[in-house]
């Protein structure tokens, strides 16, 4: 009984800790978008052609945050 | 889970909306069982069909509204494939456009309250991503033979670094279908779950006094999240499509 309770405790703590990873992903996405804006304001005529690159960069940065979300989900529902 | 729900007064679990249920009678789910996922995928297909069949029926010089929408979508994806993949990537345009239509419609139809979001399931997005992965790998080997392996052997790097880079490149190549599928499913699932969490707080006014402050705030939060989800629904379809184009470009021109 106590082992089961400890396992449940560890599960919830682990899921909460996994969410810290989302903060890193948030910084990454903010970095990409901020640098894009800084570049776009210097040369607005070139900005329109680079929105695809912006979204690709955001997607790659965001993927790792989604991985931590996945770890949290696995801990909550699969383990 | 049960004890947590009772202590916080949550009326329902935020993940309940993603449950796959048989449509007609309760029982075990086989591969042929018609579930709510099947229903909503069929609705998505019907909507895509309706848009393009009705949209291209008139073929007027001055397009009607639905024809404008169909032409906008076609032109948008066509330009994306041409810009990212190049002219020779245009023979994959039907495939990419099919992916885009399916994902964009299932994302948007999933936003209807009570609807089921098919793209929130990794089983669905996983199949889409693995199909893209297999297409890219097969196209790469058919077009370039063993030269396709040059994708992992970075010629522009110093010789000493190349084996390390090769390991990293191989890992990142095989992680592609994982991140490709989980990005879409995770975004859809997370957004809908957040809306449900706020929705669970909304009826708090009925049970306790603190609800006078919490209920308007949570209703406001639902509206804000819903607006964000409309944006995310489109951006994720766009991202999935453009990453497919990027991977196809790697297969067609592995040199750079």
Interface residues (C-beta under 8 A of the other chain):
Chain A: X52 X55 X56 X58 X59 X62 X63 X66 X67 X69 X70 X73 X77
Chain B: X15 X80 X83 X84 X179 X182 X183 X186 X187 X189 X190 X235 X238 X239 X242 X243 X246
